[in-house]
Amino acid sequence: MASTTTELAEFQRVLAQLRASAGALRQRYGDAAVVRRIDNDIERLDIDAAELSAVLPAPRRSDDARDEVVIVPDTPYDPSLWEDADDEGLGGQARH
């Protein structure tokens, strides 16, 4: 959990830098709609970061938990596997 705290602290640090940059944009461009949207986005990120601090992180998968690789041979299948099968979309085969 310590790494999660560190990751969240880093996110909040970067968010503070973003907030400062948005302040510089506001000084340059005034109360333009795009600047208000950026401010709104930063506020939303701040709210989400606060909510995230209350959530337990998902457990990490270990290397042993990787999905097993299944090797499928490229040799032709036994034709008897398809003996009673219909071709999808072509209708049933005429049976004599």
N, C-alpha and C positions, 0 to 999 in steps of 0.2 A: 504494500500500500504506500510505502514511502516514495516509490517512483511515480505513482499517480499524483501524490501531493506535489512532487517536483514538477511534473508535467502541467498540472493545473496552475501552479505558481508561475511557470514560464508563460503559459497562455495569458494569465492576468497581466504579466509584465508587458507582453507584446500588445495586449489590448490597451494598456495605459499609453504606450507609444502611439498606437493608432488614434487614440482619443486626442493626444497632443497634436498629431498631424492634421486631424480634422479641424482642430481649433485654428491652425494656421490657414487651412483652406477657407474657413469661415471669415477670417480677417481679410483674405484676398478676394473672395467672391461674394461676400456678404450673405444675406439670407436667401440665397437662391434655392429653388426647390431641390436641386440635386444635393446641395449641402445638407439640407434638412433630412433627405433620405439617408445620407451617409450617417448623420447623427442618430437617426432612428435605428439603422443597422447596428451601430456600435452599442446603443442602449440594449438592443435585443441580445447581442452577444454577451453583454454584461449580465443580463438576467439569466441567460442560459448557463453561463459559467457559475453563477451563484447556485442554480439548481443542480448543476453537475457536482458541486462540492458535497451535496447531500446524498448522492447516489453511489452505491458500491460498484466498483469496476467489475466487469465480466472477468471470470478467471481466465488466465492465459493457458493456451494449449501447450503441452510439452511436446518435444520432438518425437516422443514415443507415441503420441496420440495422432500422428499423421494418418491420413486415409491410406488404406492398403492399396497398392497398385495391382490392378488385375490386368494381366497380359492376355490380349485376345489374338489368337493366331490368324494370319491372313490366308491360310489354306482354305480351299472351298469347303463349304458345309456339305454334309451328307444329304443328297437329294431326297432321301426318304423322309427327312424332317418336314418337307413342304408338300408331301404327297396329297393330303386332304385339304390344303389351304387354297383360298380364293385370292385372286389378285384384287387388292383394294382399289376401288374406283373404276374397275373394269367390269364389274358384275361377276356373277358366279360362272365357273367353267361349265360348259355343257357336259352333262354326264350321260354317257351312252350305255 
